[in-house]
Every structure is written in structure tokens, then in C-alpha cells.
Amino acid sequence: MHKKGGVSHMSFGSLRQGSLIAAALVGLGLLSANAIAQGGPPPVTVAKPVSRPIVEMDEYTGRFDAIGAVEIRARVNGYLESVHFQDGATVNAGDLLFTIDRRTYQAALNQAQATLNSRQTEFDLAKLEYERYQKLTQTGAAAAATLDQRRQTFLAAQANIAGARAAVDTARLNFSFTEVRAPISGRISRKLVTEGNLVRENETLLTTIVQLDPVYFYFDIDERSYLSYQRIAKQTGNNGNGKGLPVAVQLTDEKTFTHKGVMDFTDNRIDSATGTMRLRATFDNKDLFLTPGLFGRIAVPGSPEYSGLLIPDEAILTDLDRRYVYVVGEGGAVAQRPVKVGSRTDNYRIVREGLTKDDVVVINGLQRVRLGGGKVTPQMIQLPNVWGGLMALQPAQGGQQAPK
């Protein structure tokens, strides 16, 4: 399992798990004193490792960002007449936000419409005369030159009415721009211009809107981690971009990774300046609790699913660079067993090598093992199941949900 910055990336710490284990050992001190007084081997608490499917998790720091953001600017010149929202409110696409003085644009629209009506009259007359002279020319009652003049007048009237219609459309569009509406749904900022001020087309910033549901979470991974994920993806037949991979985020004031989301983007190149790759996950945010700009720690699956063994971290002893546990055999005989360990989650440590699921491991009372001269009186307990964080992001193979 990787370590980022010298810290294990399976640290889903939970005081509750430690309390459960401690509660099972409340009477051990009294039992030990009685056993030693009677001359028997000292009692120790033993248990078999927890065996279950495991997906190891890596942790990274990142920041939430809006999935969409818009700067609301005036699209016509004029004096700001009214504001139709409360600062910081949630708005929907199409909601009216600002009104700019409409009288000038209403007058321009009326004038454009009147010009269109005039051009329509001219067009109708030119069309009528052109059609009349077409018939007269066919009977020889009118000269061809006169028909050509009427045709020219008709085409000019046709072009004039097209220009008048375009002028009406422009005036109507400018008139509609006096009502500034929300282009997206989201949370609006404060008004940046007070009523009565002059706003300028495409220059004056009125406010901003950010889209909050769903919300993005951006984070960077180092080059070694990226290569490791690529190799895992190659082994599992994944396309390598991580899209759809389940992830979870823990906020700075939270103790567990409670916010569930999915990966949806991996950048197309390593940043040559930092040696990192930018990734993004998407999270539902129906209650709008996750605010753009918040920091958090994201847990990303860092291994394929496999069947693993876990024991409490305090059961593992260290001798220089060697890790070992005490294993109890027949008749209470105790032997050291070298182990290779992996990441830590809650008060459990993943054991990669050295144990089987049927081994009986000394969990508590390690200091008493030497008192018995290689013999102990085992007090068997069943370890509480591992916290769901290890597999909370996806069900175990076969569709069985991970325990909570």
C-alpha cells in the first residue's frame, strides 16, 4: 500500500472501534492476577484474525469546486431600475434577477415596428404593380422597359422589408435584455450594483451564480501513484481513466468518509512543473451542504478487491525492522510469528503475509507472555467486524453488501 508524504493512506480512524475492543477486555486484569497467584500460566486475550474482502484506499487532499459558474453582466446600456433576488439566495434558471430601465428600448421597438409597417405597405404596392405590368406586357399593352422598372421597385421593397424585420428583431432582443434572467440554477452572490446606477453593455458585472448540485472535487496524485493505478486498471481490464470509480470524501471537521461520489475525469497529461496528475470526482449535493472552495480528504480505491486478514494494531510487535505477533498453539504454547503488514484502518492492520484465518493471535496481555515461560491461558474473544470504510464504497463480490 502506498504512503503519501510518509503517512499511511488507510487511516480511517475511529474511536468507536477501539472502544469495542477495549470493552471486551475489562476484566482481564483481575483474571491475570488470580491466575498468577494460583501458579498457572498467565491469561491473555486471544482472537482469530478478521477475514473479509478488502479494497485498500488511498487518501488525497483536494478542494470542492462548482460544476458551473456564470458572471451575470448587463447586455444593454441603461440605468438599473430594480433587483429581484435576495443576496445569497438559491435561484432557478430563468428567474428574473435585474430590470434595466426599459423605456428607451420600448420606444426603439415601437419605432422599428412602425418602420416595418411602412415598408410592408410599400412592398404590397410594389408587388401589386409588378404583377399588373406582367399581365400587361404579355398582352402587349405595356412596354418591357416599364416592366423592368416595376420589377426593380418590387425587389427593392422586398429588401427594405427584410431590413425592417431585422431591425424589429434587434429592437425586440435589446428590449428583452433589459430583463436580466438567471442562465443556470444555483446559489447567487450579492448584488454588485445598486439600483439607480448606470450599467454598461458587456462591461458591468452585476452578480455571479454558481451551480451547486452536483459539485466537483479536484485533487492531484503523484506520478508513482498514477502509474500504480494504470497497472491495476490494466490488470482488471479497466480503461485506465477511473471514470465511474466509487470514492468518498471526509471534510475537515469529520472523522469518517461520509460523502459518496464517483470519479468522472482524469487529465490527459502529467503536469511537468509539479509531476502530478489532476483528477476529478462528482458528488450529489441535494442539500447544498458541500460548498465550492471547501477542503477535504478523498479516499480512492488503491487496490483490486481481494480476501484479506486484519488484526488489531496493538497486537503487532516490533523488533528493529521486523514485525511479529504471538500465536497460541496446542496447550497454550506461544510462538513468535513474523508478519508483513499493510495499511491501517481504524484499529486494525492488514496482514499481508505470516498468518492464516485460523491462527489464534494474542491480542492483549503481550507483556505477560514472557511470565509464563512460553505458556499462557488463552481467553478467546471474537473481534468486532471491521468498520465499513474498507468496503463502504462498493459491495463485496457476489452482491453481498459490506457490514456497516
GIVEN-V99397 format. One record per helix or strand of 2 or more residues. SS is the DSSP state (alpha for helix, beta for strand). FROM is the first residue (numbers start at 1). TO is the last residue. If there is no record, write none. Layout:
ss=SS from=FROM to=TO
ss=SS from=FROM to=TO
This chain:
ss=beta from=3 to=4
ss=beta from=7 to=8
ss=alpha from=15 to=23
ss=alpha from=28 to=37
ss=beta from=43 to=48
ss=beta from=50 to=54
ss=beta from=57 to=73
ss=beta from=78 to=83
ss=beta from=90 to=91
ss=beta from=96 to=100
ss=alpha from=103 to=139
ss=alpha from=144 to=176
ss=beta from=179 to=181
ss=beta from=186 to=188
ss=beta from=198 to=199
ss=beta from=205 to=222
ss=alpha from=223 to=236
ss=beta from=246 to=251
ss=beta from=259 to=266
ss=beta from=276 to=283
ss=beta from=295 to=301
ss=beta from=306 to=312
ss=alpha from=313 to=315
ss=beta from=317 to=319
ss=beta from=322 to=328
ss=alpha from=330 to=332
ss=beta from=333 to=338
ss=beta from=340 to=345
ss=beta from=348 to=353
ss=beta from=360 to=364
ss=alpha from=366 to=368
ss=alpha from=370 to=372
ss=beta from=377 to=380
ss=alpha from=388 to=390
